[in-house]
């Protein structure tokens, strides 16, 4: 258990120096009962990490001295999940597990059969981002995923770059996910669309196909959104060259 | 949504005939507001299924007429997870997701660093079995996993048959899970040991290796027990010939 405790800061200075921790990391310092002089690892939203020593600990303010920052996740392929909105509790669990696995980006999409019609609600999004930072601190993932949206599924689709390998999971697709033996993905990015519990509509499936997304299926079992997301992330990362820090 | 509702009965008569539903399925009939004459699919703990029609619906008693039963999961390889006890809420989530994915058996094991020292508590086990039956009804999985234990990790290890492919996940193993390209498992059964949040001890890892379990790792990320179990089940089933009903 010689592993350093990890604390989040929004933006690590590349050159190192004195860093003032944000409120949520101050809370962690108190919960973990860290003392002055303790060595920690700082991580930020951009995939940078730095070793630091706590130099001042107050009730509301903690300072530390950071060494020069390093980029934690150089190279490798990035996985983007487009998640059609499930119920709130499942969404939190999806964000937590996707962060642990090293998903790069999560687009929240509203689709025809999404149950919650999540408006662009900054408060809810901030709660999800905080869950991601906590999962990142605990798991050692290089950085928390970027959380985008919510926006219409069509807008998410059009945001996918031309160079990405694009997959959409649809229970009525005839083509299974490329079998284990068929080799790894070569593209720099992989995008995966995961429908809501009611599934993608026929029109949405057609739109996705027209936009270059290969329709694929995990099999006949009906998975809850939570299970589907983590299984899809695991199977796709398994087929990618992702640096395992 | 032409899919038949699925209801659990402990033991389906192979020849079909009149079947009286157990209490939990009676509750489902009421929750789903099913009426006399409704067609349902019955499933049991042994992987048998049968189409049936509801013939009598009372507050506490529901009867139906079942067609001859069929074996849902003939052939294919079976996956057994040996799960070192995590916290209760995570264990429920593990059972739910493993059932959706089609895991055949879950052994609950107490290991050196398991936090909860779960005694052989019939009530808790019955609660987990009920969660598995519910997940089975919703997901269309062939049957709920058999839940065994809790028992000492050493006892679980010695229950693994000689013919099984045996893997133990240990964060300090040097060998990663066979890469996607390296082909599928050939053995009739695959057993996977998943340590507790504190990890397996050195002594336990040595015991596992001596018992024929290959020590393997998912990478340097620290996954919570919940995430680790579903990721491991997904990656192993991906390398197996599992009938996707």
Contacts between the chains, C-beta under 8 A, distances in Angstrom:
chain1	res1	chain2	res2	distance
A	93	B	93	7.8
A	96	B	224	7.9
A	96	B	227	7.8
A	97	B	226	7.5
A	97	B	227	4.7
A	97	B	230	7.7
A	100	B	221	6.0
A	100	B	222	7.7
A	100	B	223	5.2
A	100	B	224	6.6
A	100	B	227	5.0
A	101	B	221	7.0
A	101	B	223	7.6
A	101	B	227	7.1
A	101	B	231	6.9
A	102	B	221	6.4
A	138	B	222	6.6
A	138	B	224	7.6
A	139	B	221	5.1
A	139	B	222	5.0
A	139	B	223	6.5
A	139	B	224	7.8
A	140	B	220	6.3
A	140	B	221	5.5
A	140	B	222	5.2
A	141	B	221	5.7
A	180	B	180	4.8
A	180	B	181	7.6
A	180	B	183	7.3
A	180	B	184	6.3
A	180	B	238	5.3
A	180	B	239	5.3
A	181	B	180	7.6
A	181	B	181	6.6
A	181	B	183	5.4
A	181	B	184	6.7
A	183	B	180	7.3
A	183	B	181	5.5
A	184	B	180	6.3
A	184	B	181	6.8
A	219	B	244	3.4
A	220	B	140	6.3
A	220	B	244	5.2
A	220	B	245	5.5
A	221	B	100	6.0
A	221	B	101	7.0
A	221	B	102	6.4
A	221	B	139	5.1
A	221	B	140	5.5
A	221	B	141	5.7
A	221	B	244	6.9
A	221	B	245	7.4
A	222	B	100	7.7
A	222	B	138	6.6
A	222	B	139	4.9
A	222	B	140	5.2
A	223	B	100	5.2
A	223	B	101	7.6
A	223	B	139	6.6
A	224	B	96	7.9
A	224	B	97	8.0
A	224	B	100	6.7
A	224	B	138	7.6
A	224	B	139	7.8
A	226	B	97	7.5
A	227	B	96	7.8
A	227	B	97	4.7
A	227	B	100	5.0
A	227	B	101	7.1
A	227	B	230	6.6
A	230	B	97	7.7
A	230	B	227	6.6
A	230	B	230	5.2
A	230	B	231	6.6
A	230	B	234	7.5
A	231	B	101	7.0
A	231	B	230	6.6
A	231	B	231	8.0
A	231	B	234	4.3
A	234	B	230	7.5
A	234	B	231	4.3
A	234	B	234	4.7
A	234	B	235	5.9
A	235	B	234	5.9
A	235	B	235	7.2
A	235	B	238	5.9
A	238	B	180	5.4
A	238	B	235	5.8
A	238	B	238	7.3
A	239	B	180	5.3
A	244	B	219	3.4
A	244	B	220	5.3
A	244	B	221	6.9
A	245	B	220	5.5
A	245	B	221	7.4
